[in-house]
Amino acid sequence: MSQLLPVYDVIVVGAGHAGCEAACAAANLGSKTLLITLDMNKIAQMSCNPAMGGIAKGQIVREIDALGGGSGIVTDKSTIQFRMLNLSKGPAMWSPRAQCDRMIFSAEWRDRVEHTDNLDLWQDDVIELLLDKGQVTGVKTRLGISFSSRRVILTNGTFLNGLMHIGRVSFPGGRISEPATYGLSDQLKEYGFAVGRMKTGTPVRIDGRSIDFSKLTRQDGDNDFHKFSFLSFAYTNSLEKRPCYIAYTNKVVHDILREGFDDSPLFNGTIKSIGPRYCPSIETKLDTFSDRDSHHLFLEPEGEKTTEYYLNGFSSSLPWDIQLRALRNVEGFENVKIFRPGYAIEYDFFQPTQLYPTLETKLIKGLYFAGQINGTTGYEEAAAQGLMAGINAHLSLHENRDFVLNRDQAYIGVLIDDLVTKGVDEPYRMFTSRAEYRILLRQDDADARLTPLGYSLGLVKEDRFAVFEDKILKRDRLMDFVTNFSISPEEINPTLESLKSSPIRQKIKLIDIISRPQVTIPKIVDSIPSLKEFIFDNNLREEIIEAAEVLIKYSGYIEREKLIADKLNRLENLVIANKFNYMEITSLSYEARQKLTKINPKTIGQASRITGVSPSDINVLLILLGR
């Protein structure tokens, strides 16, 4: 290695959402870190839609923020529309989502990266891992430079052998107008890694000046206190808020799109890889739901000032002229102009069952994978993996311990456990339905669940932890107040009647009123001077009031789910890694022997979630453990 170059603790390859979180986490914890990217002007690029969050994804961003990561703060600083989804349902389903100015989003991440201590940047293409006796020792770049490090995190996104498709035109690349990366996949395949191919896509980009918005349905954001970061009250965002719009396809549009099916790489055999079932292309929708005459389209602004719009719901790899002709038959799009057509992209990924729960590879010590390289899709899933890989890379060097979140602790725990235990047969996307402890994993309590853990790691600093402790103290004070304060019928009945809630006949505790489904603290506070005074005197932010109210209304459900989680977590404490030669245990099914040997689960709990391992197989293992 050249004496001009420092020896790094951690090298992160790729500066997308996973790479930025990984590099900042490792560096903030004290590791000398290098972040290598193909283009420093594309840091944390929003390659697809200009939005963060959504169903279950929003919970992940709040968890990243609670642990001390950057995605929540960067999102809040670049938000041009915010919505809390599923507010008509229970709080376990509430999911924050923000439209962002994608240029500001990238600029904010670059600013964050450039002002992180212990973090260097290098613009180049990594083509080879440097290895010594099964241990990673660094990377080699296309410029012929060898960087030395004891840990390497690969976050290559869609760039590994990336191939893009528009109709019958195919060309290499990791993103439109950006080169693909070659060399790493072949090297890892030769080393024994199972390499697969996946496919994703992106929609056409629209010139907003050519749209008749009067024919579309306008969708504005919320105007309340909700944000992503638990520190959002300390940051300002003066960006102009912008609406989204809803449009609809029709039968004529569908007929035009079908004209291009013979030239579609999805249908003519050009694309052979696995696509996302939950975010299908428009041509896949027409093929799968052939009886439907209309599909929703969501027109999303790409920024505060730009005229560029992203057309959610119109991902496509059909010929460009077919895309344009079809769009001009959508109401409001009669004179539409486009900046570029939609396209599909195929890329290499590595089956994540080849990873430990720390995201370190099983075949090469010190090598970590995070993001789409693990078969996931979405900025949020990638950022979460990057954060966890960065933390674990640092801990393995300096503290010789792991940081793994359980399924009852975080959606991040569900995500990583699903990946390393079950693997993927399509691009993995997080949903609330994947989490069996949804009531425990709400977006409102991500800080209560995870900020103490981030503080113990050193990723959450003293000033942030002081804010968290103040919030919890004030939340609990409010709960104590409403638990002990009595309210009379004369004071509350007029308000209850206006809310269509049954009046009371005698004095009762205020907590019993707040427990009612029709009642919220903001709706009754003006009727109760003592409550209003308490909130004012204690400077209770709306977020604190909401956190207390959720605990009051759902305490029974929360406690019941905690009991279930505690019972099942006993299986997580029964370690079986490297204790058995599964192929010799003939009382296990043959499929179980194969799967257990391949994955080598750490605990009985993990083993129970492996596809093909039955309850009877788990009973056999428990008997062998003397249980």
N, C-alpha and C positions, 0 to 999 in steps of 0.2 A: 504494500500500500504506500502511496506517496506520503512523504512527511508533511506535505502541504495540507493534507486533509486530516481532520480530527477523527478519532475513533468514537463512533456513536453507540449509545445504549440501544436505541430503537430507530429503525428506518421504516417509514410509512410510504408505500408506493401507491400513488393516486390521491388527488386532492378533491374528491367528491365529498358527499355528505359523510360517508364512513371514514374517509381519510382525514378530514378536518377534525372530526371528533376524536379519532384515535390519536392523532399527532398532538392536539392540544391537551388531551388527558394525560398522556405519557409525559409531556413536557411540564405541565403544571404540577405533576406529582414529583418532579425532580430528575427525570431521565433526560440525558442529552439526546435530542431527537432531531432527525432529518426528515423532511417531507419532500418527496420527489413527485413532480407533476409534469405532464406533457406541455401544459400551457398555463402560466401563472395568471392569465387574464380570464381563465375559466374556472377559478376556484369555487367549489360548491355550486357549480352550474345547475340550474333547474332545467335539465334536459327535456323533460316532458312538461307536465302542467305546472303553472306558476302558483302552486299552493302547497301548504303544509297542513297535516292533520287530516281529520275525517274520522269515520267510524273506527274505533280502536287505535288508529294511527295517532289521533290527537292525544290519547292517553300516553302513548309511547313518548311523544315530544315532551309532555309534562314530566314524565319520569326522568328523561334525559336531563331536563332542567333541574329537577329536584336533586339529582346526583352531582350537579355542578357542571354539566355539559353546556354547550353553547347554542344548540338549535332553537331553543325557546326564545332566548333574548334576541338572536338574529332575526327570527320570524317576527317578533313584536316590533322591531325597529323598521321592518320593511313591509308591514301589513298595509294593504289598501282596502281590505274588507275582512271583517271577522264575523263568524257565525258559530253559535253553540248548537250543534245538531242534536236532535232527539230530546228536546226539552219537554215534549209532551209525555215522555216516558220517565221511568225512574232514573235516579242519578247514576246508577251503574251503567246506563246507556248514554249519558251525556258525553258528547265528543266534540272538542273544539276543532275548528277548521279556519284557516286564514288564506285569503288571496294575497299574494306578495308581489311587490315590484321585483322581478327576478334580477334586474341589474343591481338594484340596491342590496338585495339579499346576498348576491355574490360579493359585492364590494364590502359589505359588513363582515362577511366571513374572512375575506382577505385581510381586512383591518385587524380582526381578532387574531388571525394566524401570525401576522407580521409583528404584533405587539405582545406575543407570548414568549416569556423568558425560556431559555433552553431549547428553542425551536429554530432550526435553520431551514431554508428553502433552496431547492435546486430544480431547474427546469431541464428535463431530459426524459428519455424513455428507458425504463429498466427492461433488459432483454434476458438477464440470467441471474440466478441466485448463486452465491458463493457458498459452498458446503464443505464441511470437513467432518468425516466420520459420523454422518447423520445429524449434524448440528449446523444450523445456518450461521454463516460468519460475515455476510454482507451481500451486496448486490453489484452487478456490473451493468453499465448503461450503454446506450447506442453510441455515445461519444467515446467509448472505450475507457471510461473512468470506473475504477473499483472503489466503492465505499465500504468501509468496515463497520460492522455492528454485531451485537450479540443477539438482537431480536429484530425480526422483519415482519411487518404486517402488510399483506397484499390486499388492496382495496381497488381492484382494477375495473370494477363496474362492467360495462358492456364492451370493453376495449380488447379483450383477449380474443384474437383471431376474428374480430368483428367484421360482419358482412351485411351490407344494407341492400334493401330491395324496394324498387318502385316499378310495378308492372314487371316487364321482362328485362328491365335494366337492373343489374346487380353490380355493386362496387364495394371494395373494402373500406372500412372505417369504424371508429368506435362511437362516433356521433356525426351528424351531418357536417361535412367540411373538415373533419378531424380524423387523423390517421388511426388505424388499428395498431395494436401491440402484438408483436410476434416473438416467439422464443420461449417464454415462460411456460406455456401450456405443454409444449413438446418436452421440455426438460422435466416437468413434474410428472408427465405421463410415463416417461422413461424410468422415473424413480419409483413408480408403482401406484400413483394416484389415479383414481377413476375420474376421467374427464367426460363431461357430457355437453350437449348443446341446448341452449334455450333461445326462445324468440320473444321479443317484445316489439312494441310499435309506438308510434306517436302520430297525432292528427295533423291535418293541414293547419297552417297559420294564416289568419285572415287579416286583410286590411280593413280596419273598422270604418274608414271613410266611405267604403262601398256598401255598407249595411244600412238598411232602413229599419232603425231600431223601433220605430213606432209600431211595427208589425210583430214585435217580439214581446215576451213577457219579462218585465223587469224584476230583478231579484236583488234587493238591497241587503246590506249586512245588519247586524245587531248594533244597537247604540247603548251599550251598558259597560260594566266593569270587566267583563271576562277578557282574559288574554292568555298567552301561553306561559310566560315566565312568572314564577312566584315573586319576582322582583320587578314586575312590570310597572308598578307604581313609581319606581325610581327612574324610569326611562321615559323619554318623550318621543312621540311620533306625530309629526305635523304634516304627514303626507295626506293629500286629498283622497278621501274615500271614494271608491268607484263601484258601481253596480255590476252584477253579472246579468245575463239575459238567457231566457229559455226559448229554444226554437224546436221545430218538429220536422222529422222526415215525413214523406208521404209515398204513395204507391208509385208515382212517376219517378221519384228519386230512386226508389228501390229497383225499378225496371232498368233505369240507366246504369246503376251500379252492377246489376247482374250481367249487363253487356260486357263488362270487363272481367268476368269470372275466368274465361279461358286464358287470359293474360295474367291472372292473379298468381303470384308465387305460392300463395297458401293452397291453391287448388290444383295447380299444374305440376306439383311435385318438386318445385324448386326449393321450397322450405320444408325441411324434414324434422326440424327441432320442435320442442315443446313450447306452446304459447300459454299466456295467462288466461285461465278459464273465467276469472272474475273481472277482467278488464278486456273483453274481446274486441276485435276489430269490427267495423261496421259490416264488412262482408261476412264475417263469422256469425254476426247477429242475424243477418238475412238468411243464412244457410240453416242456422239452428232454430230460429223462430220464423219459419217461412210463412206462417199464418198471420203474422202481425203486419199491419199496413203503416205503422208509425212508430218511431223511436224518438226519445228525448235527445236533444242536443243542448249543451250548456256553453255559452259563449263567455269566456273568462278573459279579462284584461291582463296583459302581460306586464303592465307597469302603470305608474301614476300618470305619466305624460304620453306614452307611446300610443300609436293607433293600432298596434299589433294585438291580435286576439288569438287565444287558444280555443279550439273547438272540441270541447270534451264530448266524447261519445262518437267521434268520427275518426278514430284511429283506423288507418288503412294503408295497404301496400298496393292498391290498384293503380293502374296507369294514371298519370297526372291529369290527362285530359278527361278521363272518366270521372275522377274526383271533382274537377271543376264543373263539368256539365251537370253532374248530379246536384251539386250545391246550388247552382243557379235555378233549381226548381224547388228549393226550400223557400217558404214564405219569408220575405224580408231579405233574402239573399239573391234576388233576381239579377242584380248588377255586381255581384261579388267579385272582388279581386283577391288573389292570394299571394302571400310572400314566398311560400314554398309548399309543396304537397306533403301529405303524410307519407311515412315510410315504415317498413319493418326492419328489424335488425336481429341477426343471429350472432351468438357469442358463446364462448366457452364458460362452463361453470364446473365446480368440483362438488361431488356429492358430500353434504355436510356431516354425514355419519363418519367421515374420516377425521372429525375434529373431536377434541375433548370439550366439555362444557365451558372451558375458558376460551375457546376458539383457537387454541393451539392445535396444530396438526399432529396426528398420531405418528406419522412417518418421519417427520423432520422436526427435531427439537428446536424450539425458538422461532418457528415459523407460524404465523397466525393468518387466518383468512377472515375478512369481514365484508359484508355487503352483497352485491349481486353475484359475486364470485361464488357465494354459497347457495345460489339458486333462489334468492329472495327478489322481490320487486318492491319499489317504493323508497323514497328518500328517508322516511322515518325508520323503517326496518333497518336500512343501511346505517343510518346514524347511530342507532342503538347498538348494533354490532360493533361499529367502530369504537364507540365509547368503552364497551366492555373489553374489547381486544387491547386497547391502549392501556386500560387499567391493569389488566392481567399481565401484559408484557412488562410493565414496570414492576409489578409486585413479584414476578418470577425472578427478576434480577436482584431486587433490593430487599425483599422481605420473605422470599421463599414461601409464599402462600397464594391461594387462589381467591378470587372474588366471583362468586356465582350466586345469582338470584334464584330463589325458588318460585314455583308457579303460583304460590299464594302471596308472594311479595311484589310481583311486578309483571306487567305484560311483557317486559323485556325478558323475564325469566321464562314465560310461556314460549316466546319466540325462539329463544336459543335452545330450550329443552326439546321443542318440536323438531328443530333442525337436526340436532346431533343425535336424537333418539330415533326419530321416524324417517329422516331424510326427506327428499322432495321428489315428486314425479311431475311437477309443474311449478312455475314461478310462485313462490310462497308469498302470500299476503295476509296480514294480520286482520282478524275479525274478533268482535266481542265473543262470538260463539266458540272460539278456540279456547277461551279462558273459563275454567270451571269455577273460579272464584271471582266472578265479575263484581259482586257487591263489595268485595274487599279491595278491588283494583280500580276504584273510581278515579276520575281525573281530578276531583277536588282534594283528595287526600294523598296525592303522590308525594308531596313534601313530608307529610307525617310518616309515610312508609319508608322513604328513601333518604331524606336529607340527613338524618343522624348517621346513616351508613356512609354517605358521601363525606360527612365531617370526619368520621373515624378513619377514612382513607386518606384524608388531607386534600381532597378535591374541592370540598366545600370549605371556604375560608371563614375566619372568625366573624367578619362583619355580616356575612350572609347567614351564618348560623344564629347570630344574635337576632336577626330579623325573624327567623323561623321560631325561635324560642318565644319571642314577644307575641307572635301570632297564636301559638298554642296556648300561652298563658291567658291571652285575652279571650280566645275561644272558650276555654274552660270557665273563665269568670262569667261569661255570658250564660253558659249552661247552668252554672250554679245559681245565677240570679233568677232565671225563669223557673228553675226547679223549686225555689223557695218563695217566690213572689206569688201572692194570691190576687185574683182578679174577681170583681163583683159583676153580677148580671147587668147592673146599670151602666157600668163602664164599657162592657164589651158587646152586649147583645145587639145594639144597632149595627155595629160593624159586622158581626157574625151574620145577621140577616142580609146585609148587602152582599156578603160573600156566599149566600145560600147555604150557610152552615147552621146547624141546629142551635138555638139559644140555650143558655145555661139557666138553671133555676136557683143556684146557690153559689157561693164563692168556691172557686177551684184554683188549683195551681196553674200558672201561666203555661207551663210546659205541656199540660194536657190540651190547651187550646192550640198551641203550635204544632202538636202532633197530628192535628186534623189535616186531611189531604187538601182541603180548599184554602187553608190558612197558611200564610207566610209571614215572617216577621216584618218585612217592608209594608205589607198590606194592613197591618194592625198597629204599627208603631205610633202613628199620629193619634190613635185613640187612647194610648196609654202613656201619659206624661212621664211616669217613673221610668218606663222602658226607654223612652226617647232620651231622657236625661242620662241614663246609664250608658247608652250607646255613644252619646256626645262626649261625656266626661272621660270615657275610656278610649276615645278616638278609634272606634271599631270600624275598620274598612269593610266594604260590602262583601269582600271575599271571606272575611272572618265570620261575618254573620251567616253567610251561606254554609260555611263549613260546620258551624254549630247546629244549624237547622237540619242539615242532612243527618247528622248523628242523632238528633232528637227524633226525627221521623222514622229512621230506619234502624234504630239500635237493636231491635229484636232480630231482624234479618241478619244484621252484621254479626251479632254474637253467635247466632246459629251457624253461620258460615265459618266463623273462626273455629268453632268446636269441630266441625267436619274436617277443616284443614288440619287442625292439630292432630286429629286421629289418623288421617292419611299420611301426615308427615313423619309418623313413626317409621314408616317404610323407607323414608328418605334417610333415616339414621342407620339403616342396616347396610353396611358397606360390603359389597361382594366383588369389587374390582380385583381381578387377578387371583381370586380365591379358588376358582374351579376350572377344570378342563371340561368345558361343556359337552364336547363331542363324546366324552366317556360316560356321561350321565344318561344311560339308556332309558330311564324313566321319564325323561323329557321328550316331547315330540321332536321329530327330526327337524322340522322348521324352526322350532325354538332353539335347538342346539346350533343351527346355522346362524340365526340372527344374533343370539347371545355371543357367539364366538366373534362375529363380525363387528358388533358394536362395543362389546366388553363394557356393559353398563357399570356405572360407579356404585349404584345402590339398588336395592330391591325395588324401590319406588320407580326409578328410571327403567328398570327391566320390565315392570308391569305395563309401561306405556309403549313398548316396542310392538309394532304390528307383527302378528304371528305368534306372540308369546301369550298363552292363555292363562286364565286364573289357576288351572290345575298345574301348569308349569311353575307358576309362582309358589304354589303350595309345596311342590317338590323342593324348591330352593329354600323355603322357610324351614322345612323338615331337616334339610342338610345343615342349616345353620343352628339347629337345635331349638327352633321356635315351634 
